[in-house]
Amino acid sequence: MILGLVTIKPYKKLNNQFIGTQFFVLGIPLFPLNSYFFIDNNSMQSIEIGIHNGHIIKIYSSILVFILSVLLFIPQFIEIETIFKFLILSIMMGLLVGFFIKYDTDSEEEKDLRLKIGQTVGINLLPKEMDIKASISLKNQFIKTLQLKCNTIKYFNEILDTELYTKNDLALIFIILLYEYRINPNFKNKERMVYFYNKAYGNSFPNILIKH
C-alpha cells in the first residue's frame, strides 16, 4: 500500500510540458497539497501554480468510477442482473470520458495559443490554469525580461506609452498583457491584450478565449 506524498501527472500535456498535482496518498489519493507545471519532462523543473481544480476533478472522478466498478460486482453490495451491472458500468465510463474531454483536452485555439506562448517564454501554460499568485510572479519575471530587452528600468506601462519596444518584443508584450488580463480581467486590459496579439501575430485574438 502506498503511503506518503505522490505527484500525479501528466495533465494538460503539450510538448512535454504538463500539470501535476501532489497528493497525500493512503492507498488512494486522499487530498491535494499543490499543483505544479512541469516545464521540462527530463529535468522535472516545475513551478507552483496553486491547486488545479480541473485536475482534481479528473483524479477524483477516476477514483470514484474505479471504486463503484469494483463494488458493482460484489454480490453483497447490490443484487441486480449482470447485464444491468454492465450497463451501469458503461454509463459511468461514458461520464468519465466526458470529464476527461472537458477537463483535460485543450481546444485547437488553446493549443495554438499555448504553442505561441511557449515559443516566446518557454512556458506554454495558459495563465487561466494557474492561481493569481503564480500569475503575478510570472508576469513580473516577463516584465523584467522586457526591460532587459529594451535596455530600460522603466515600468511596463511607461515602456508601452513611450514605445521603447521593437516589433521583436510584441509577442512578449502580448503575453504580459495576457497575464495581466488573468489578474485583472477588465475591459482596458482585454483591449490592450487583443491589440498586441493582433500586432504580434497579424490576426484577431480568438473570441472563445476571452472572458465575458
N, C-alpha and C positions, 0 to 999 in steps of 0.2 A: 504493500500500500504506500502510495506517495504521500509524504508529509513535508510541508515547507513552502517556500516561495517558488513559483513556477511562472515563467513568462510564456503566454500562449500567443502563437503567431503562425503564419502571417495573416494580415487583414489589409484590404485596400492596396494590394501589391501592384507595383508598376515599376518596371526597370530595376528590379531587385531592391526597391525601397518599399517599406511597408510599416504598418502599425502592429505593435504587440502590446498585450496587457498583462501586467503582473498580478497574479492571484495568490492568495493564501489557499493552499490545497491540503485537504484532509481526505484522501481518496478521490474526491472530486473537487473542482474549484468552488470554494465557498464564498469568498468576497474579493472584489478587486482592490488593489492598492494604488495603482497608477498605470497610465498608458504611455507608451513611448513610440517615437517614429524612428525606425532604423534606416539610417542614411546609406550605410554600406553593409551589404549582407555578409561580406567576408570578414571585416574587422568588427562587425556588430556595433559600430559607432551609432549612438542614438541621442535623441533629445526628448525631454519630458514634454508631454502635450496635455496633461490632465486626463482624468478618466474618460474614455471614449464610449459614449452611451451605445452607439451602433454596434461596436464590438462586443459590449457586454450583452446586449440583446441576442446577438448571434450565438454567443457561447452558452448562455443560459437556456435558450430555446433548444439548442442541440442536446444539452444535458437532459432537459425535460422530456424530449421525444425519446431519447435512449431509455430513460427510466420507465416511462409509460409503455414502451415497446416490450421491455422485459416483463413488467407486471401483467400485461395483457395475456401472456402465455403461462402465467401461474394460475392453476385451477382455483386455488383458494381466493384469489383476488377478484375474479369476475367469471361468471359461468354463462357464456354465450357460445353460439356456434362458431366454429373455427373460421368459417367464411366471413362472418361479421368482424372477427378479430383482425383478419387481413384487410378488410375494408376500412376499419378504423385506423390501422397502421398506414394504409395508403394515403388516407386523408391527412394524417399527421406529417407524413413525409412530404406531401404536396405543400402543406403550410410551411414546413421547414425550408423547402426550396424557395418558396416565396419570400421568406425572411432573408435568405442568402442573396437573392436578386435585389431586394430592396436595400439592404444594409451593406452589402459587400461588393456591389457592382457599380462602377462609375459609368455615367453616360458618356457618349462619344465627345460631347462638349467638355466634360470634366477631364477626360483623358487628354484631350488636346491641350487644355489649359495647364494641366499638370506637367505635361512634357515641355511646354514653353517655359514654365517656371523653373523646372529642373535644369534646363539648358542654361539659364541665366544665373541662378544662385546655388544650384547643386542640390536643392531640397525640393522634391516635386509634390509635397503635400499641400493641399488647399488649406488656407487659414481657417475655413469654417470647420475643419476637422480637429482643431485644437482649441484649448481654452484661451481666455483673454490674456492671462499672464504670459503664456508661451507666445501668443501673437505679438504682444508688446515687445518682448525680448528679441524676437527675430526681426521685427520691424526696425528696432533700434540698431541692430547689427547691420542691416541692409543700408540704413541711412549713413552709418559710418563708412561703409564701402563706397557709397556715392560721394561722400565728402572727400575721400581719398582720390577717387577718380577725377573729381572736379577741382582738386587741389585747393580746398577751402575748409574753413571751420564754421561757415555759416549754417544756420538752421535749415532744415529741409524746405520749409515754405519760402525762405529767402532765396534758396537755390532756384526754386521754380519761378519766383517773381522776377528775379534778375537774369533768368535764363543762362545760368552758368554752365548748364549741361550741354552735351552734344547729342547728335542722333544715336550714337552708340550707347547712351545712357537711358534711352527712352524705355526699354524693356524693364530695366531695374526700377525706374521711377514708377512705372505701372504696378510692379509687384509691391512696392512700398505702399502705394495707394490702395491696392487690393487688401493688404493687411490693415490699413487704416480704416477701410470700409467695414472690415470684420469687427474692429474695435468700436468704431462709431458709425453705424450704418445710417447716416443721414443723407439728405439729398445732395448737399455740396460734395461730400466725399464720393458719392456714386457718380456724379457728373464728371469729376476730375479723373476718377478711375477709368470710366468709359472713354473719355477724351484721350488719355495717354495710351490706352490699349489700341485705339484707332491709329494714333501716330506711330506706335511701335510696330504694329503688325499689318497695318493697311486695310483692316476690315473692322466690322462692327463687333462689339462685345456681345456674346450670346445672351439674349434676354432671359433664358432659362436659368442662368446662373446669378441673376440679380434678385436680391431680397425685395419683396413688395410689402 
